[in-house]
Amino acid sequence: MKDLTLIVADKNMHFALKGALARPAALGIRPISVEFSVHPSRDGGMRTTGPELLALKRRTARYGLLVLDREGCGVEKDDADGLETELMERMKPVWGTAAAALVIEPEVDIWMWGTDNALKTVLGWDHTPSIREWITTKGYILDANGKPVRPKEALEAVLRELGVPRSAALYEELASKLSLKRCADPAFVRLRTILHKWFSTSGESD
C-alpha cells in the first residue's frame, strides 16, 4: 500500500509535485511512497469527477490528494475556496479525513516563481537585467509577493527568450531546486500543512 496517491490535472503538475515530494526533508516530512494519476480531462475533469476517481484508489493508499488549477477548472477566483470545500465533502464518505483537495490560484506555474537565483540556475538565464526585471519590461505585473499575476504566460515568455521548450521535466527540475520552506503561496502552504499532519518526521500521523 502506498503512503499517498495523487490525482492531478496535467503532466506539468505531476512533475512539479514529483520534484517537491522527492525532497521530504525540505518539506519537513518523512520519506513516503507515492503514486500519481493524471486526469484525462484536466482541471475541468478534476472538478467534475476527481473525487470519484480518487475513491477507486482507497484500497491502495493510506492518504489521497486531489490537486488542480483554479484557472481552467470552470470556477471564478472567488469560488476557489468553495470548490476545495466541495471536493473534500465529496471525498469524506470514502476517505474520511484521509484525503484533501488543493485548488491552486491561478495555476501551478505560480509555484515555479521562486528566487531569481534559482530560476537563473535552472533556466540558464545569463541576461541583464534579472528575470523579474525583464518580465516587467515585457508588461507582466508582479503581485505583492513578487510573483507574476499571469505566471504561466510570464514563464513561457522567459522560455521563448531563452529558446528553451516548456516541458514537464522542466517543472520537476524547478521544483527540485526552489526553496520549499520559503514558498508562501497559499495552496503550497496548505500542501505543507497537510503533509506535516499525515507524514510527521516523528513517524506519527493524525
N, C-alpha and C positions, 0 to 999 in steps of 0.2 A: 504494500500500500504506500502510495506517495504521501509526502507531508502536505503538499499543496498542488491543486490543479487550477489552472487559469484558463478562462476563455477570454480572448482578446479580439479587437476589431480588425486588425490587419497585421501584416508581417513587420512593419516598422515598429509597432507597439510591442509585438512579440520579442523582437531582438533588443529593443531598449530595455525591457523588463528582464530579459535573459542576462544582459550585461550587468544590470544592477543586482539581480539575485545571485549572481556569481561572486558577489563581494559581501558575504554575510557580515564580516567584521565591520565594514564601513556602514552597514545598515544597523549594526548593534544587535544582530541575531545569531543564533547558532546555524551551522550549515544545514541545509534542508534539501530534500529530494523534490523535484518539481516536474510537472508536465504541462505542456501548452496545447491549446486548440485555438485555431483562428476561425472566427465565424465567417461562413461563406458570403454572408450578406452585409458584412462590415458593420458600421455603427448603427445604422437603422435596424439591421437584423438583431444586433445585441439588445436593443431596446425592446423589440417585439418578442423574441424567443430565447434570449440569453439565459434567463433563469431555468427554463425548461431543459435546455441543453446541459446546463451545469448539473441539474438533478440527475442526469444519466451517469454522472461521474461520482456519485455519492459513495458507492461501494469500493472505489479505487483510490480515494484520497481522504485524509483527515480533515482538510480545510479546502474551501473553494473561493475563488475570486473572479469577479467579472470586471473587466476594465474596458472603457470605451471613451471616445471623444464626445464632448458636447456638440462640437461642430460636426454636422453631418448626421447626427442621430435623430433629428426631427423635432427637437425642442428648443425653445428660446433660452437665452442666457439666464434669465431669472427663474427658469424652471429646472435648472440642473440639479439643485439640491433635492427638489421634489422627486425627480427621476431616480436619484440614488435611493431615496427612502422607499419609493415604489418597488424598485428592483429587489431591495433587501426584504421587503414584506413578502414578495412573491417567492423568495428563496426559503423563508423561515419554515414552512411546513416540512420540507425535506432536510434542511441543514441546521435548523435552529440558529444558534449564534456562531456556527462554524463556517459561515460564508459571509462575504461582504461584496459591495459594489463600489466602484470608483468611476466617477464621471469627470474627466479631465477638461478643464476650461482654458483655452478653447479646444486644444488638441495636444497630443503627446509631444509634439515638437517643442512646446514650451519648456519641457524638461531638458532639452538639449542645449539650452542657452545658459550654460554655467559661466565661469570666468572666461575672460578673453584669452588668458594664458592657456587654459585647457583647450578651448576651441582652436587657438592658433597651432597648438601642438598636433592635434588630431587632423586638422584640415590642411596643415602646411601653409598657413597664411603668412606671407612674407611682405605684405603691402604696408605702406604707411598712407593713411592713418590706421588705427586699430579697427577691429571688425565692427564694433558698435558705432564708432565714429563714422565708418564707411557706410553702414546701412542707413544712418540718419541722413547722410548726404544724398541717398537714393530715395528719400521720402518716407522711410519707415519710422514709426513713432515708438518710443520706448515708454514702458509704464513706470510706476514708482519704484519698482524693483530692478529697473534697468533691463527689462526683457521686452522684446518687440511685441506690440499688440497683435501683429499678424506673424506669429513665429514660423509657421511653415513657409510662407512666401518669402520672409526675410532669409531663412536658411537656404531656400532654393536660389535666391539672388546671389548669396555668397558662393554657393557651389558652382553656379554658372560662371561667376567671375574667375573662379579657380580652374574651371574645366573638370570638376570632379562630379561623377554621376551620383545622384541620390539613390541610396540603396539601403536595404535593411541591415546589411553588415556595418554600414557607417553608424547607424543608430546604436548598435551593440558596442562598437568601439568608443563612441562618445560616452555612453553610459559606463564603460569600464574605466574612464579617465576622469569624469567630472566628480566634484565633491558631493557625496550623497548626504553628508552630515549637515552641510550648509544650505542645501536646496530648500527654499522657503515656499515653493509652490504649494498651495493649499491641498491639492489632491495628493501630491507626493508626501506631504507631512502626514496626511491621513493614512497613506500606504505604510509609512514607517511605524505609525502608531498601531495599526492592525497587525503588522508583522511582529512587533515587540510583544503584543499581547499573546499571539499564538506561538511564537518561537523564541521565547526568552533564552538568553545565554546561560541562565541558571539551569536550563533543562526543564523548567516548569512552564506550563501554559494554562490559560483560563479555559 
